[in-house]
Amino acid sequence: MPGNNNFEVIVIGGSYGGLSAAMSLGRALRRVLIVDNGLPCNRQTPHSHNFITQDGKTPKEISALAKEKVTQYKTVQFYSGRAVKATKKDKGFEIKTESGDLFYSCKLIIATGLKDLMPGITGFAECWGISMVHCPYCHGYELRNKKTGIMANGERAFHLASLVNNLTGDITILTSGKADFKPQQIEKLNSHHIKIIETEVAEIEHQNGSIKNVIFRNGNSESFEGIYASLPFTQHSDIPVSLGCELTEHGYIKVDDFQNTTVARLRLRG
Ligand SMILES: Cc1cc2nc3c(=O)[nH]c(=O)nc-3n(C[C@H](O)[C@H](O)[C@H](O)COP(=O)(O)OP(=O)(O)OC[C@H]3O[C@@H](n4cnc5c(N)ncnc54)[C@H](O)[C@@H]3O)c2cc1C
């Protein structure tokens, strides 16, 4: 990238969070560099929902429009590539990219998001965001009145069932092991005709990410049109931790009320 490589702020991660941060800074005439390698967590989902004015658009359409709006501000530059290292300097940060480019800034914003960790179930990853979803508010409307699975156990499964119950009357909870519900919860699930299958899930049969059947370890199978699952996650980038950012017990970057991380001059945008 030609020109001066010194910026007031570098934003690592140029998806929705990073672009929003850069817009505010661009409008304040700050010299900003966004570094992004184009792998947002929702990239596989065919349509995004519940985002006012953009309902039903693809993730790419939304971020392309956001990028177009943000880069209209002449003090904002966009660099396509992965930041591989960040080093604290006396007056700020040095950022190194995969291609070896070096950039400097007084302040750093981390907007690298989270990475969902896929279970080792054949076919699961291919369906993630398409017919295997995590959020009834984002995708429940599209799965309304459909034969729906909930791949979870205990409190998480019960909570999801209570939300999804409003969207469809055909719910099966797939616990992949002994069901872990309190007697009152079982009573409630029964009263809503919510079924439970405890046999371990071995495979998701699908066509281009659209679930057809869940295959269980005992060889049985059951058809579904959509499944909710809640996945563990990790930070998408190890840069914040390498700079010394503390994480919360749940794995989020620890911030104060102003989004300051535990490292001076380093903020979070997510
Ligand atoms: C499957 C799925 C479907 C979803 N559907 C919806 C929906 O319908 N509606 C809704 O409101 N929300 C939805 N969400 C949630 C939404 O996608 C997230 O809230 C949103 O993407 C978070 O934005 P972000 O900018 O924090 O992170 P992300 O969008 O994940 O972006 C992080 C960016 O940082 C970049 N990056 C990471 N590390 C580096 C690095 N080292 N160097 C350079 N760049 C880096 C990545 O490439 C990426 O572009 C969905 C999420 C998932 C997983």
Ligand as a Chemical Component Dictionary entry (heavy atoms), coordinates in Angstrom:
data_LIG
# 
_chem_comp.id                   LIG 
_chem_comp.type                 NON-POLYMER 
_chem_comp.pdbx_formal_charge   0 
_chem_comp.three_letter_code    LIG 
# 
loop_
_chem_comp_atom.comp_id 
_chem_comp_atom.atom_id 
_chem_comp_atom.alt_atom_id 
_chem_comp_atom.type_symbol 
_chem_comp_atom.charge 
_chem_comp_atom.model_Cartn_x 
_chem_comp_atom.model_Cartn_y 
_chem_comp_atom.model_Cartn_z 
_chem_comp_atom.pdbx_ordinal 
LIG C1  C1  C 0 -23.709 -18.394 11.293 1  
LIG C2  C2  C 0 -24.034 -17.035 11.842 2  
LIG C3  C3  C 0 -25.162 -16.364 11.402 3  
LIG C4  C4  C 0 -25.479 -15.108 11.922 4  
LIG N1  N1  N 0 -26.608 -14.480 11.502 5  
LIG C5  C5  C 0 -26.903 -13.258 11.973 6  
LIG C6  C6  C 0 -28.090 -12.573 11.554 7  
LIG O1  O1  O 0 -28.853 -13.083 10.729 8  
LIG N2  N2  N 0 -28.349 -11.359 12.085 9  
LIG C7  C7  C 0 -27.507 -10.767 12.996 10 
LIG O2  O2  O 0 -27.798 -9.640  13.444 11 
LIG N3  N3  N 0 -26.382 -11.384 13.416 12 
LIG C8  C8  C 0 -26.071 -12.605 12.932 13 
LIG N4  N4  N 0 -24.935 -13.236 13.363 14 
LIG C9  C9  C 0 -24.035 -12.535 14.287 15 
LIG C10 C10 C 0 -23.124 -11.582 13.494 16 
LIG O3  O3  O 0 -22.581 -12.259 12.392 17 
LIG C11 C11 C 0 -22.002 -11.070 14.410 18 
LIG O4  O4  O 0 -22.603 -10.393 15.512 19 
LIG C12 C12 C 0 -21.088 -10.116 13.660 20 
LIG O5  O5  O 0 -20.507 -10.745 12.532 21 
LIG C13 C13 C 0 -19.990 -9.617  14.600 22 
LIG O6  O6  O 0 -19.270 -8.650  13.892 23 
LIG P1  P1  P 0 -17.741 -8.407  14.178 24 
LIG O7  O7  O 0 -17.306 -7.301  13.272 25 
LIG O8  O8  O 0 -17.524 -8.244  15.640 26 
LIG O9  O9  O 0 -16.994 -9.787  13.816 27 
LIG P2  P2  P 0 -16.927 -10.550 12.429 28 
LIG O10 O10 O 0 -18.096 -10.202 11.570 29 
LIG O11 O11 O 0 -16.673 -11.984 12.727 30 
LIG O12 O12 O 0 -15.644 -9.925  11.722 31 
LIG C14 C14 C 0 -14.344 -10.028 12.207 32 
LIG C15 C15 C 0 -13.448 -9.593  11.063 33 
LIG O13 O13 O 0 -12.097 -9.548  11.550 34 
LIG C16 C16 C 0 -11.266 -10.146 10.573 35 
LIG N5  N5  N 0 -10.039 -10.617 11.216 36 
LIG C17 C17 C 0 -9.924  -11.501 12.248 37 
LIG N6  N6  N 0 -8.632  -11.655 12.572 38 
LIG C18 C18 C 0 -7.932  -10.855 11.725 39 
LIG C19 C19 C 0 -6.554  -10.585 11.554 40 
LIG N7  N7  N 0 -5.614  -11.156 12.332 41 
LIG N8  N8  N 0 -6.164  -9.727  10.566 42 
LIG C20 C20 C 0 -7.095  -9.123  9.783  43 
LIG N9  N9  N 0 -8.419  -9.330  9.908  44 
LIG C21 C21 C 0 -8.829  -10.197 10.868 45 
LIG C22 C22 C 0 -12.120 -11.266 9.972  46 
LIG O14 O14 O 0 -11.632 -11.670 8.715  47 
LIG C23 C23 C 0 -13.468 -10.567 9.889  48 
LIG O15 O15 O 0 -13.636 -9.875  8.670  49 
LIG C24 C24 C 0 -24.616 -14.500 12.869 50 
LIG C25 C25 C 0 -23.462 -15.172 13.301 51 
LIG C26 C26 C 0 -23.171 -16.434 12.794 52 
LIG C27 C27 C 0 -21.924 -17.155 13.271 53 
# 
loop_
_chem_comp_bond.comp_id 
_chem_comp_bond.atom_id_1 
_chem_comp_bond.atom_id_2 
_chem_comp_bond.value_order 
_chem_comp_bond.pdbx_ordinal 
LIG C1  C2  SING 1  
LIG C2  C3  SING 2  
LIG C2  C26 DOUB 3  
LIG C3  C4  DOUB 4  
LIG C4  N1  SING 5  
LIG C4  C24 SING 6  
LIG N1  C5  DOUB 7  
LIG C5  C6  SING 8  
LIG C5  C8  SING 9  
LIG C6  O1  DOUB 10 
LIG C6  N2  SING 11 
LIG N2  C7  SING 12 
LIG C7  O2  DOUB 13 
LIG C7  N3  SING 14 
LIG N3  C8  DOUB 15 
LIG C8  N4  SING 16 
LIG N4  C9  SING 17 
LIG N4  C24 SING 18 
LIG C9  C10 SING 19 
LIG C10 O3  SING 20 
LIG C10 C11 SING 21 
LIG C11 O4  SING 22 
LIG C11 C12 SING 23 
LIG C12 O5  SING 24 
LIG C12 C13 SING 25 
LIG C13 O6  SING 26 
LIG O6  P1  SING 27 
LIG P1  O7  DOUB 28 
LIG P1  O8  SING 29 
LIG P1  O9  SING 30 
LIG O9  P2  SING 31 
LIG P2  O10 DOUB 32 
LIG P2  O11 SING 33 
LIG P2  O12 SING 34 
LIG O12 C14 SING 35 
LIG C14 C15 SING 36 
LIG C15 O13 SING 37 
LIG C15 C23 SING 38 
LIG O13 C16 SING 39 
LIG C16 N5  SING 40 
LIG C16 C22 SING 41 
LIG N5  C17 SING 42 
LIG N5  C21 SING 43 
LIG C17 N6  DOUB 44 
LIG N6  C18 SING 45 
LIG C18 C19 SING 46 
LIG C18 C21 DOUB 47 
LIG C19 N7  SING 48 
LIG C19 N8  DOUB 49 
LIG N8  C20 SING 50 
LIG C20 N9  DOUB 51 
LIG N9  C21 SING 52 
LIG C22 O14 SING 53 
LIG C22 C23 SING 54 
LIG C23 O15 SING 55 
LIG C24 C25 DOUB 56 
LIG C25 C26 SING 57 
LIG C26 C27 SING 58 
# 
